[in-house]
Amino acid sequence: MAGRGPGAGGDPALRRLRRALRFTGTFVGVCVQDLGGTRAVADFDWFELRDLAP
């Protein structure tokens, strides 16, 4: 299964793990932390994911 990125190959153990975890595809998340300790908040009104492939 070349061309699908790292870890996308035909490793039987990996396929069994995906089935066991019911993995359905790519996951995207956002994490924001107040490292300065100012108790600031981060509110997001929207999120847009764009394909960067040419």
N, C-alpha and C positions, 0 to 999 in steps of 0.2 A: 504494500500500500504506500508506495513512494509518493512524495509530493503533498502529503497531508500534515506535515509537521512532526516534530519530535513526539514520540510516544504513541503515534497513531498506527504503528505497525501491527503485525499479526501475532504478537506475543500472546499465547493462550492464557497465561496467568493474568495478564492485564485485562483481557476480554472477560474472564471470569470475575475479576474484581469489579469491573464496570457494571456487570450485570448484578452482582451482589449489592452494590451501592445504589443501583438504579440511576446511574449517571446518564443524563439526557443530552449533554452538550456543554458548550462554553458558558462560563459564569463570569459576570462582571460585577464588581462591587466598588464602593467608594468608602474610604476610611479617612476621617479627619480628627486630628488630636490637637488639643490646646497645650502645646509643649511649654509655653511661657507661664502657665498657671494663672492666666488672667480671667478664667472662667468664661471665655468667649464661646459663642455658639456658631455653628455652621448650618445654615438653612439653604436647601436647594429647591428651587422652583421647578427646575427641569434638568434632564440629563439627555445628552445626545451622543450616540455612539456612531462614529463614521468609519467606513471602510477605508483604510489607507493603502490598499493594494492598487497598483496602477491599472 
